[in-house]
Amino acid sequence: MKYSIPLLLILCSAFTYAAPNSRDYNTTVHVITTRMVREGNSVAHYQLLTVTIDGKKYELESESIPNFLLMPGDYKARIVDDKHGAGNYDSWRVYEFLFPNEKTRQFLVVGQSE
């Protein structure tokens, strides 16, 4: 009996896991080019994307190493981290993509052009 309550709490928390709310992903990211980049001397590859967001061109780099090539096209995304340095001339921004299977992946902005 003394183990049944913690076990019940663990099971309930597993069943209450919610999928990402698609309404939170209100930015459309259009992936123009995509390539896999080798991580050092290993066989691991991260993704490097050229995208447009609200008419501006960016380069995004995956924060994980999926070892897959992301297909070009439109993806729903949201900003999960947005920091600015002194004077607002430095920035650090991370987008999280929501895929059709409700999985997510984060990408860091590593390049920007007009």
MODELLER restraints for C-alpha pairs under 7 A, 6 or more apart:
rsr = mdl.restraints
at = mdl.atoms
rsr.add(forms.Gaussian(group=physical.xy_distance, feature=features.Distance(at['CA:19:A'], at['CA:102:A']), mean=6.60, stdev=0.5))
rsr.add(forms.Gaussian(group=physical.xy_distance, feature=features.Distance(at['CA:20:A'], at['CA:102:A']), mean=6.62, stdev=0.5))
rsr.add(forms.Gaussian(group=physical.xy_distance, feature=features.Distance(at['CA:24:A'], at['CA:78:A']), mean=6.67, stdev=0.5))
rsr.add(forms.Gaussian(group=physical.xy_distance, feature=features.Distance(at['CA:25:A'], at['CA:76:A']), mean=5.48, stdev=0.5))
rsr.add(forms.Gaussian(group=physical.xy_distance, feature=features.Distance(at['CA:25:A'], at['CA:77:A']), mean=4.64, stdev=0.5))
rsr.add(forms.Gaussian(group=physical.xy_distance, feature=features.Distance(at['CA:25:A'], at['CA:78:A']), mean=4.67, stdev=0.5))
rsr.add(forms.Gaussian(group=physical.xy_distance, feature=features.Distance(at['CA:25:A'], at['CA:98:A']), mean=7.00, stdev=0.5))
rsr.add(forms.Gaussian(group=physical.xy_distance, feature=features.Distance(at['CA:26:A'], at['CA:76:A']), mean=6.45, stdev=0.5))
rsr.add(forms.Gaussian(group=physical.xy_distance, feature=features.Distance(at['CA:26:A'], at['CA:77:A']), mean=6.32, stdev=0.5))
rsr.add(forms.Gaussian(group=physical.xy_distance, feature=features.Distance(at['CA:26:A'], at['CA:78:A']), mean=6.24, stdev=0.5))
rsr.add(forms.Gaussian(group=physical.xy_distance, feature=features.Distance(at['CA:27:A'], at['CA:76:A']), mean=5.70, stdev=0.5))
rsr.add(forms.Gaussian(group=physical.xy_distance, feature=features.Distance(at['CA:27:A'], at['CA:77:A']), mean=5.04, stdev=0.5))
rsr.add(forms.Gaussian(group=physical.xy_distance, feature=features.Distance(at['CA:27:A'], at['CA:78:A']), mean=5.77, stdev=0.5))
rsr.add(forms.Gaussian(group=physical.xy_distance, feature=features.Distance(at['CA:28:A'], at['CA:53:A']), mean=6.61, stdev=0.5))
rsr.add(forms.Gaussian(group=physical.xy_distance, feature=features.Distance(at['CA:28:A'], at['CA:74:A']), mean=6.45, stdev=0.5))
rsr.add(forms.Gaussian(group=physical.xy_distance, feature=features.Distance(at['CA:28:A'], at['CA:75:A']), mean=5.73, stdev=0.5))
rsr.add(forms.Gaussian(group=physical.xy_distance, feature=features.Distance(at['CA:28:A'], at['CA:76:A']), mean=4.83, stdev=0.5))
rsr.add(forms.Gaussian(group=physical.xy_distance, feature=features.Distance(at['CA:28:A'], at['CA:77:A']), mean=6.08, stdev=0.5))
rsr.add(forms.Gaussian(group=physical.xy_distance, feature=features.Distance(at['CA:29:A'], at['CA:51:A']), mean=6.51, stdev=0.5))
rsr.add(forms.Gaussian(group=physical.xy_distance, feature=features.Distance(at['CA:29:A'], at['CA:52:A']), mean=6.06, stdev=0.5))
rsr.add(forms.Gaussian(group=physical.xy_distance, feature=features.Distance(at['CA:29:A'], at['CA:53:A']), mean=5.19, stdev=0.5))
rsr.add(forms.Gaussian(group=physical.xy_distance, feature=features.Distance(at['CA:29:A'], at['CA:74:A']), mean=5.60, stdev=0.5))
rsr.add(forms.Gaussian(group=physical.xy_distance, feature=features.Distance(at['CA:29:A'], at['CA:75:A']), mean=5.22, stdev=0.5))
rsr.add(forms.Gaussian(group=physical.xy_distance, feature=features.Distance(at['CA:29:A'], at['CA:76:A']), mean=6.24, stdev=0.5))
rsr.add(forms.Gaussian(group=physical.xy_distance, feature=features.Distance(at['CA:29:A'], at['CA:77:A']), mean=6.60, stdev=0.5))
rsr.add(forms.Gaussian(group=physical.xy_distance, feature=features.Distance(at['CA:30:A'], at['CA:51:A']), mean=5.37, stdev=0.5))
rsr.add(forms.Gaussian(group=physical.xy_distance, feature=features.Distance(at['CA:30:A'], at['CA:52:A']), mean=5.28, stdev=0.5))
rsr.add(forms.Gaussian(group=physical.xy_distance, feature=features.Distance(at['CA:30:A'], at['CA:53:A']), mean=6.64, stdev=0.5))
rsr.add(forms.Gaussian(group=physical.xy_distance, feature=features.Distance(at['CA:30:A'], at['CA:73:A']), mean=5.54, stdev=0.5))
rsr.add(forms.Gaussian(group=physical.xy_distance, feature=features.Distance(at['CA:30:A'], at['CA:74:A']), mean=4.40, stdev=0.5))
rsr.add(forms.Gaussian(group=physical.xy_distance, feature=features.Distance(at['CA:30:A'], at['CA:75:A']), mean=6.41, stdev=0.5))
rsr.add(forms.Gaussian(group=physical.xy_distance, feature=features.Distance(at['CA:31:A'], at['CA:49:A']), mean=6.61, stdev=0.5))
rsr.add(forms.Gaussian(group=physical.xy_distance, feature=features.Distance(at['CA:31:A'], at['CA:50:A']), mean=6.08, stdev=0.5))
rsr.add(forms.Gaussian(group=physical.xy_distance, feature=features.Distance(at['CA:31:A'], at['CA:51:A']), mean=4.41, stdev=0.5))
rsr.add(forms.Gaussian(group=physical.xy_distance, feature=features.Distance(at['CA:31:A'], at['CA:52:A']), mean=6.75, stdev=0.5))
rsr.add(forms.Gaussian(group=physical.xy_distance, feature=features.Distance(at['CA:31:A'], at['CA:72:A']), mean=4.81, stdev=0.5))
rsr.add(forms.Gaussian(group=physical.xy_distance, feature=features.Distance(at['CA:31:A'], at['CA:73:A']), mean=5.14, stdev=0.5))
rsr.add(forms.Gaussian(group=physical.xy_distance, feature=features.Distance(at['CA:31:A'], at['CA:74:A']), mean=6.19, stdev=0.5))
rsr.add(forms.Gaussian(group=physical.xy_distance, feature=features.Distance(at['CA:32:A'], at['CA:50:A']), mean=5.52, stdev=0.5))
rsr.add(forms.Gaussian(group=physical.xy_distance, feature=features.Distance(at['CA:32:A'], at['CA:51:A']), mean=5.29, stdev=0.5))
rsr.add(forms.Gaussian(group=physical.xy_distance, feature=features.Distance(at['CA:32:A'], at['CA:72:A']), mean=5.63, stdev=0.5))
rsr.add(forms.Gaussian(group=physical.xy_distance, feature=features.Distance(at['CA:32:A'], at['CA:73:A']), mean=6.94, stdev=0.5))
rsr.add(forms.Gaussian(group=physical.xy_distance, feature=features.Distance(at['CA:33:A'], at['CA:49:A']), mean=5.71, stdev=0.5))
rsr.add(forms.Gaussian(group=physical.xy_distance, feature=features.Distance(at['CA:33:A'], at['CA:50:A']), mean=5.06, stdev=0.5))
rsr.add(forms.Gaussian(group=physical.xy_distance, feature=features.Distance(at['CA:33:A'], at['CA:72:A']), mean=6.24, stdev=0.5))
rsr.add(forms.Gaussian(group=physical.xy_distance, feature=features.Distance(at['CA:34:A'], at['CA:47:A']), mean=6.98, stdev=0.5))
rsr.add(forms.Gaussian(group=physical.xy_distance, feature=features.Distance(at['CA:34:A'], at['CA:48:A']), mean=5.86, stdev=0.5))
rsr.add(forms.Gaussian(group=physical.xy_distance, feature=features.Distance(at['CA:34:A'], at['CA:49:A']), mean=4.52, stdev=0.5))
rsr.add(forms.Gaussian(group=physical.xy_distance, feature=features.Distance(at['CA:34:A'], at['CA:50:A']), mean=6.43, stdev=0.5))
rsr.add(forms.Gaussian(group=physical.xy_distance, feature=features.Distance(at['CA:34:A'], at['CA:69:A']), mean=6.78, stdev=0.5))
rsr.add(forms.Gaussian(group=physical.xy_distance, feature=features.Distance(at['CA:34:A'], at['CA:70:A']), mean=6.33, stdev=0.5))
rsr.add(forms.Gaussian(group=physical.xy_distance, feature=features.Distance(at['CA:34:A'], at['CA:72:A']), mean=6.74, stdev=0.5))
rsr.add(forms.Gaussian(group=physical.xy_distance, feature=features.Distance(at['CA:35:A'], at['CA:47:A']), mean=5.84, stdev=0.5))
rsr.add(forms.Gaussian(group=physical.xy_distance, feature=features.Distance(at['CA:35:A'], at['CA:48:A']), mean=5.41, stdev=0.5))
rsr.add(forms.Gaussian(group=physical.xy_distance, feature=features.Distance(at['CA:35:A'], at['CA:49:A']), mean=6.56, stdev=0.5))
rsr.add(forms.Gaussian(group=physical.xy_distance, feature=features.Distance(at['CA:35:A'], at['CA:69:A']), mean=6.22, stdev=0.5))
rsr.add(forms.Gaussian(group=physical.xy_distance, feature=features.Distance(at['CA:36:A'], at['CA:45:A']), mean=5.56, stdev=0.5))
rsr.add(forms.Gaussian(group=physical.xy_distance, feature=features.Distance(at['CA:36:A'], at['CA:46:A']), mean=5.61, stdev=0.5))
rsr.add(forms.Gaussian(group=physical.xy_distance, feature=features.Distance(at['CA:36:A'], at['CA:47:A']), mean=4.71, stdev=0.5))
rsr.add(forms.Gaussian(group=physical.xy_distance, feature=features.Distance(at['CA:36:A'], at['CA:48:A']), mean=6.18, stdev=0.5))
rsr.add(forms.Gaussian(group=physical.xy_distance, feature=features.Distance(at['CA:36:A'], at['CA:69:A']), mean=6.09, stdev=0.5))
rsr.add(forms.Gaussian(group=physical.xy_distance, feature=features.Distance(at['CA:37:A'], at['CA:45:A']), mean=5.08, stdev=0.5))
rsr.add(forms.Gaussian(group=physical.xy_distance, feature=features.Distance(at['CA:37:A'], at['CA:46:A']), mean=5.42, stdev=0.5))
rsr.add(forms.Gaussian(group=physical.xy_distance, feature=features.Distance(at['CA:37:A'], at['CA:47:A']), mean=6.18, stdev=0.5))
rsr.add(forms.Gaussian(group=physical.xy_distance, feature=features.Distance(at['CA:37:A'], at['CA:48:A']), mean=6.78, stdev=0.5))
rsr.add(forms.Gaussian(group=physical.xy_distance, feature=features.Distance(at['CA:38:A'], at['CA:44:A']), mean=5.87, stdev=0.5))
rsr.add(forms.Gaussian(group=physical.xy_distance, feature=features.Distance(at['CA:38:A'], at['CA:45:A']), mean=4.40, stdev=0.5))
rsr.add(forms.Gaussian(group=physical.xy_distance, feature=features.Distance(at['CA:38:A'], at['CA:46:A']), mean=6.63, stdev=0.5))
rsr.add(forms.Gaussian(group=physical.xy_distance, feature=features.Distance(at['CA:39:A'], at['CA:45:A']), mean=5.49, stdev=0.5))
rsr.add(forms.Gaussian(group=physical.xy_distance, feature=features.Distance(at['CA:39:A'], at['CA:46:A']), mean=6.80, stdev=0.5))
rsr.add(forms.Gaussian(group=physical.xy_distance, feature=features.Distance(at['CA:44:A'], at['CA:65:A']), mean=6.37, stdev=0.5))
rsr.add(forms.Gaussian(group=physical.xy_distance, feature=features.Distance(at['CA:44:A'], at['CA:67:A']), mean=6.10, stdev=0.5))
rsr.add(forms.Gaussian(group=physical.xy_distance, feature=features.Distance(at['CA:45:A'], at['CA:65:A']), mean=5.57, stdev=0.5))
rsr.add(forms.Gaussian(group=physical.xy_distance, feature=features.Distance(at['CA:45:A'], at['CA:66:A']), mean=6.83, stdev=0.5))
rsr.add(forms.Gaussian(group=physical.xy_distance, feature=features.Distance(at['CA:45:A'], at['CA:67:A']), mean=4.85, stdev=0.5))
rsr.add(forms.Gaussian(group=physical.xy_distance, feature=features.Distance(at['CA:46:A'], at['CA:62:A']), mean=5.79, stdev=0.5))
rsr.add(forms.Gaussian(group=physical.xy_distance, feature=features.Distance(at['CA:46:A'], at['CA:64:A']), mean=6.51, stdev=0.5))
rsr.add(forms.Gaussian(group=physical.xy_distance, feature=features.Distance(at['CA:46:A'], at['CA:65:A']), mean=4.43, stdev=0.5))
rsr.add(forms.Gaussian(group=physical.xy_distance, feature=features.Distance(at['CA:46:A'], at['CA:66:A']), mean=6.22, stdev=0.5))
rsr.add(forms.Gaussian(group=physical.xy_distance, feature=features.Distance(at['CA:46:A'], at['CA:67:A']), mean=6.24, stdev=0.5))
rsr.add(forms.Gaussian(group=physical.xy_distance, feature=features.Distance(at['CA:47:A'], at['CA:61:A']), mean=5.62, stdev=0.5))
rsr.add(forms.Gaussian(group=physical.xy_distance, feature=features.Distance(at['CA:47:A'], at['CA:62:A']), mean=5.12, stdev=0.5))
rsr.add(forms.Gaussian(group=physical.xy_distance, feature=features.Distance(at['CA:47:A'], at['CA:69:A']), mean=6.80, stdev=0.5))
rsr.add(forms.Gaussian(group=physical.xy_distance, feature=features.Distance(at['CA:48:A'], at['CA:59:A']), mean=6.94, stdev=0.5))
rsr.add(forms.Gaussian(group=physical.xy_distance, feature=features.Distance(at['CA:48:A'], at['CA:60:A']), mean=5.75, stdev=0.5))
rsr.add(forms.Gaussian(group=physical.xy_distance, feature=features.Distance(at['CA:48:A'], at['CA:61:A']), mean=4.60, stdev=0.5))
rsr.add(forms.Gaussian(group=physical.xy_distance, feature=features.Distance(at['CA:48:A'], at['CA:62:A']), mean=6.62, stdev=0.5))
rsr.add(forms.Gaussian(group=physical.xy_distance, feature=features.Distance(at['CA:49:A'], at['CA:59:A']), mean=5.48, stdev=0.5))
rsr.add(forms.Gaussian(group=physical.xy_distance, feature=features.Distance(at['CA:49:A'], at['CA:60:A']), mean=5.04, stdev=0.5))
rsr.add(forms.Gaussian(group=physical.xy_distance, feature=features.Distance(at['CA:49:A'], at['CA:61:A']), mean=6.34, stdev=0.5))
rsr.add(forms.Gaussian(group=physical.xy_distance, feature=features.Distance(at['CA:50:A'], at['CA:58:A']), mean=5.84, stdev=0.5))
rsr.add(forms.Gaussian(group=physical.xy_distance, feature=features.Distance(at['CA:50:A'], at['CA:59:A']), mean=4.61, stdev=0.5))
rsr.add(forms.Gaussian(group=physical.xy_distance, feature=features.Distance(at['CA:50:A'], at['CA:60:A']), mean=6.49, stdev=0.5))
rsr.add(forms.Gaussian(group=physical.xy_distance, feature=features.Distance(at['CA:51:A'], at['CA:57:A']), mean=5.74, stdev=0.5))
rsr.add(forms.Gaussian(group=physical.xy_distance, feature=features.Distance(at['CA:51:A'], at['CA:58:A']), mean=5.33, stdev=0.5))
rsr.add(forms.Gaussian(group=physical.xy_distance, feature=features.Distance(at['CA:51:A'], at['CA:59:A']), mean=6.22, stdev=0.5))
rsr.add(forms.Gaussian(group=physical.xy_distance, feature=features.Distance(at['CA:52:A'], at['CA:58:A']), mean=6.10, stdev=0.5))
rsr.add(forms.Gaussian(group=physical.xy_distance, feature=features.Distance(at['CA:56:A'], at['CA:113:A']), mean=6.92, stdev=0.5))
rsr.add(forms.Gaussian(group=physical.xy_distance, feature=features.Distance(at['CA:56:A'], at['CA:114:A']), mean=5.91, stdev=0.5))
rsr.add(forms.Gaussian(group=physical.xy_distance, feature=features.Distance(at['CA:57:A'], at['CA:112:A']), mean=5.93, stdev=0.5))
rsr.add(forms.Gaussian(group=physical.xy_distance, feature=features.Distance(at['CA:57:A'], at['CA:113:A']), mean=5.45, stdev=0.5))
rsr.add(forms.Gaussian(group=physical.xy_distance, feature=features.Distance(at['CA:57:A'], at['CA:114:A']), mean=6.32, stdev=0.5))
rsr.add(forms.Gaussian(group=physical.xy_distance, feature=features.Distance(at['CA:58:A'], at['CA:109:A']), mean=6.79, stdev=0.5))
rsr.add(forms.Gaussian(group=physical.xy_distance, feature=features.Distance(at['CA:58:A'], at['CA:111:A']), mean=5.37, stdev=0.5))
rsr.add(forms.Gaussian(group=physical.xy_distance, feature=features.Distance(at['CA:58:A'], at['CA:112:A']), mean=4.36, stdev=0.5))
rsr.add(forms.Gaussian(group=physical.xy_distance, feature=features.Distance(at['CA:58:A'], at['CA:113:A']), mean=6.35, stdev=0.5))
rsr.add(forms.Gaussian(group=physical.xy_distance, feature=features.Distance(at['CA:59:A'], at['CA:109:A']), mean=5.92, stdev=0.5))
rsr.add(forms.Gaussian(group=physical.xy_distance, feature=features.Distance(at['CA:59:A'], at['CA:110:A']), mean=5.54, stdev=0.5))
rsr.add(forms.Gaussian(group=physical.xy_distance, feature=features.Distance(at['CA:59:A'], at['CA:111:A']), mean=4.54, stdev=0.5))
rsr.add(forms.Gaussian(group=physical.xy_distance, feature=features.Distance(at['CA:59:A'], at['CA:112:A']), mean=6.24, stdev=0.5))
rsr.add(forms.Gaussian(group=physical.xy_distance, feature=features.Distance(at['CA:60:A'], at['CA:107:A']), mean=5.63, stdev=0.5))
rsr.add(forms.Gaussian(group=physical.xy_distance, feature=features.Distance(at['CA:60:A'], at['CA:108:A']), mean=5.36, stdev=0.5))
rsr.add(forms.Gaussian(group=physical.xy_distance, feature=features.Distance(at['CA:60:A'], at['CA:109:A']), mean=4.57, stdev=0.5))
rsr.add(forms.Gaussian(group=physical.xy_distance, feature=features.Distance(at['CA:60:A'], at['CA:110:A']), mean=5.56, stdev=0.5))
rsr.add(forms.Gaussian(group=physical.xy_distance, feature=features.Distance(at['CA:60:A'], at['CA:111:A']), mean=6.91, stdev=0.5))
rsr.add(forms.Gaussian(group=physical.xy_distance, feature=features.Distance(at['CA:61:A'], at['CA:107:A']), mean=5.18, stdev=0.5))
rsr.add(forms.Gaussian(group=physical.xy_distance, feature=features.Distance(at['CA:61:A'], at['CA:108:A']), mean=5.24, stdev=0.5))
rsr.add(forms.Gaussian(group=physical.xy_distance, feature=features.Distance(at['CA:61:A'], at['CA:109:A']), mean=6.56, stdev=0.5))
rsr.add(forms.Gaussian(group=physical.xy_distance, feature=features.Distance(at['CA:61:A'], at['CA:110:A']), mean=6.52, stdev=0.5))
rsr.add(forms.Gaussian(group=physical.xy_distance, feature=features.Distance(at['CA:62:A'], at['CA:106:A']), mean=5.99, stdev=0.5))
rsr.add(forms.Gaussian(group=physical.xy_distance, feature=features.Distance(at['CA:62:A'], at['CA:107:A']), mean=4.34, stdev=0.5))
rsr.add(forms.Gaussian(group=physical.xy_distance, feature=features.Distance(at['CA:62:A'], at['CA:108:A']), mean=6.37, stdev=0.5))
rsr.add(forms.Gaussian(group=physical.xy_distance, feature=features.Distance(at['CA:63:A'], at['CA:106:A']), mean=5.69, stdev=0.5))
rsr.add(forms.Gaussian(group=physical.xy_distance, feature=features.Distance(at['CA:63:A'], at['CA:107:A']), mean=5.49, stdev=0.5))
rsr.add(forms.Gaussian(group=physical.xy_distance, feature=features.Distance(at['CA:63:A'], at['CA:108:A']), mean=6.54, stdev=0.5))
rsr.add(forms.Gaussian(group=physical.xy_distance, feature=features.Distance(at['CA:75:A'], at['CA:97:A']), mean=6.52, stdev=0.5))
rsr.add(forms.Gaussian(group=physical.xy_distance, feature=features.Distance(at['CA:75:A'], at['CA:98:A']), mean=6.91, stdev=0.5))
rsr.add(forms.Gaussian(group=physical.xy_distance, feature=features.Distance(at['CA:75:A'], at['CA:99:A']), mean=6.98, stdev=0.5))
rsr.add(forms.Gaussian(group=physical.xy_distance, feature=features.Distance(at['CA:76:A'], at['CA:97:A']), mean=5.84, stdev=0.5))
rsr.add(forms.Gaussian(group=physical.xy_distance, feature=features.Distance(at['CA:76:A'], at['CA:98:A']), mean=5.59, stdev=0.5))
rsr.add(forms.Gaussian(group=physical.xy_distance, feature=features.Distance(at['CA:77:A'], at['CA:95:A']), mean=6.28, stdev=0.5))
rsr.add(forms.Gaussian(group=physical.xy_distance, feature=features.Distance(at['CA:77:A'], at['CA:96:A']), mean=5.34, stdev=0.5))
rsr.add(forms.Gaussian(group=physical.xy_distance, feature=features.Distance(at['CA:77:A'], at['CA:97:A']), mean=4.29, stdev=0.5))
rsr.add(forms.Gaussian(group=physical.xy_distance, feature=features.Distance(at['CA:77:A'], at['CA:98:A']), mean=5.82, stdev=0.5))
rsr.add(forms.Gaussian(group=physical.xy_distance, feature=features.Distance(at['CA:78:A'], at['CA:95:A']), mean=5.53, stdev=0.5))
rsr.add(forms.Gaussian(group=physical.xy_distance, feature=features.Distance(at['CA:78:A'], at['CA:96:A']), mean=5.41, stdev=0.5))
rsr.add(forms.Gaussian(group=physical.xy_distance, feature=features.Distance(at['CA:78:A'], at['CA:97:A']), mean=6.77, stdev=0.5))
rsr.add(forms.Gaussian(group=physical.xy_distance, feature=features.Distance(at['CA:79:A'], at['CA:94:A']), mean=5.89, stdev=0.5))
rsr.add(forms.Gaussian(group=physical.xy_distance, feature=features.Distance(at['CA:79:A'], at['CA:95:A']), mean=4.51, stdev=0.5))
rsr.add(forms.Gaussian(group=physical.xy_distance, feature=features.Distance(at['CA:79:A'], at['CA:96:A']), mean=6.28, stdev=0.5))
rsr.add(forms.Gaussian(group=physical.xy_distance, feature=features.Distance(at['CA:80:A'], at['CA:94:A']), mean=5.68, stdev=0.5))
rsr.add(forms.Gaussian(group=physical.xy_distance, feature=features.Distance(at['CA:80:A'], at['CA:95:A']), mean=5.76, stdev=0.5))
rsr.add(forms.Gaussian(group=physical.xy_distance, feature=features.Distance(at['CA:80:A'], at['CA:96:A']), mean=6.40, stdev=0.5))
rsr.add(forms.Gaussian(group=physical.xy_distance, feature=features.Distance(at['CA:81:A'], at['CA:93:A']), mean=5.33, stdev=0.5))
rsr.add(forms.Gaussian(group=physical.xy_distance, feature=features.Distance(at['CA:81:A'], at['CA:94:A']), mean=5.00, stdev=0.5))
rsr.add(forms.Gaussian(group=physical.xy_distance, feature=features.Distance(at['CA:82:A'], at['CA:92:A']), mean=5.67, stdev=0.5))
rsr.add(forms.Gaussian(group=physical.xy_distance, feature=features.Distance(at['CA:82:A'], at['CA:93:A']), mean=4.42, stdev=0.5))
rsr.add(forms.Gaussian(group=physical.xy_distance, feature=features.Distance(at['CA:82:A'], at['CA:94:A']), mean=6.59, stdev=0.5))
rsr.add(forms.Gaussian(group=physical.xy_distance, feature=features.Distance(at['CA:83:A'], at['CA:91:A']), mean=5.62, stdev=0.5))
rsr.add(forms.Gaussian(group=physical.xy_distance, feature=features.Distance(at['CA:83:A'], at['CA:92:A']), mean=5.05, stdev=0.5))
rsr.add(forms.Gaussian(group=physical.xy_distance, feature=features.Distance(at['CA:83:A'], at['CA:93:A']), mean=6.44, stdev=0.5))
rsr.add(forms.Gaussian(group=physical.xy_distance, feature=features.Distance(at['CA:84:A'], at['CA:90:A']), mean=5.48, stdev=0.5))
rsr.add(forms.Gaussian(group=physical.xy_distance, feature=features.Distance(at['CA:84:A'], at['CA:91:A']), mean=4.37, stdev=0.5))
rsr.add(forms.Gaussian(group=physical.xy_distance, feature=features.Distance(at['CA:84:A'], at['CA:92:A']), mean=6.36, stdev=0.5))
rsr.add(forms.Gaussian(group=physical.xy_distance, feature=features.Distance(at['CA:85:A'], at['CA:91:A']), mean=6.09, stdev=0.5))
rsr.add(forms.Gaussian(group=physical.xy_distance, feature=features.Distance(at['CA:93:A'], at['CA:108:A']), mean=6.09, stdev=0.5))
rsr.add(forms.Gaussian(group=physical.xy_distance, feature=features.Distance(at['CA:93:A'], at['CA:109:A']), mean=5.70, stdev=0.5))
rsr.add(forms.Gaussian(group=physical.xy_distance, feature=features.Distance(at['CA:94:A'], at['CA:106:A']), mean=6.62, stdev=0.5))
rsr.add(forms.Gaussian(group=physical.xy_distance, feature=features.Distance(at['CA:94:A'], at['CA:107:A']), mean=5.56, stdev=0.5))
rsr.add(forms.Gaussian(group=physical.xy_distance, feature=features.Distance(at['CA:94:A'], at['CA:108:A']), mean=4.48, stdev=0.5))
rsr.add(forms.Gaussian(group=physical.xy_distance, feature=features.Distance(at['CA:94:A'], at['CA:109:A']), mean=6.19, stdev=0.5))
rsr.add(forms.Gaussian(group=physical.xy_distance, feature=features.Distance(at['CA:95:A'], at['CA:106:A']), mean=5.64, stdev=0.5))
rsr.add(forms.Gaussian(group=physical.xy_distance, feature=features.Distance(at['CA:95:A'], at['CA:107:A']), mean=5.26, stdev=0.5))
rsr.add(forms.Gaussian(group=physical.xy_distance, feature=features.Distance(at['CA:95:A'], at['CA:108:A']), mean=6.46, stdev=0.5))
rsr.add(forms.Gaussian(group=physical.xy_distance, feature=features.Distance(at['CA:96:A'], at['CA:104:A']), mean=6.39, stdev=0.5))
rsr.add(forms.Gaussian(group=physical.xy_distance, feature=features.Distance(at['CA:96:A'], at['CA:105:A']), mean=5.53, stdev=0.5))
rsr.add(forms.Gaussian(group=physical.xy_distance, feature=features.Distance(at['CA:96:A'], at['CA:106:A']), mean=4.26, stdev=0.5))
rsr.add(forms.Gaussian(group=physical.xy_distance, feature=features.Distance(at['CA:96:A'], at['CA:107:A']), mean=6.24, stdev=0.5))
rsr.add(forms.Gaussian(group=physical.xy_distance, feature=features.Distance(at['CA:97:A'], at['CA:104:A']), mean=5.38, stdev=0.5))
rsr.add(forms.Gaussian(group=physical.xy_distance, feature=features.Distance(at['CA:97:A'], at['CA:105:A']), mean=5.40, stdev=0.5))
rsr.add(forms.Gaussian(group=physical.xy_distance, feature=features.Distance(at['CA:97:A'], at['CA:106:A']), mean=6.26, stdev=0.5))
rsr.add(forms.Gaussian(group=physical.xy_distance, feature=features.Distance(at['CA:98:A'], at['CA:104:A']), mean=4.74, stdev=0.5))
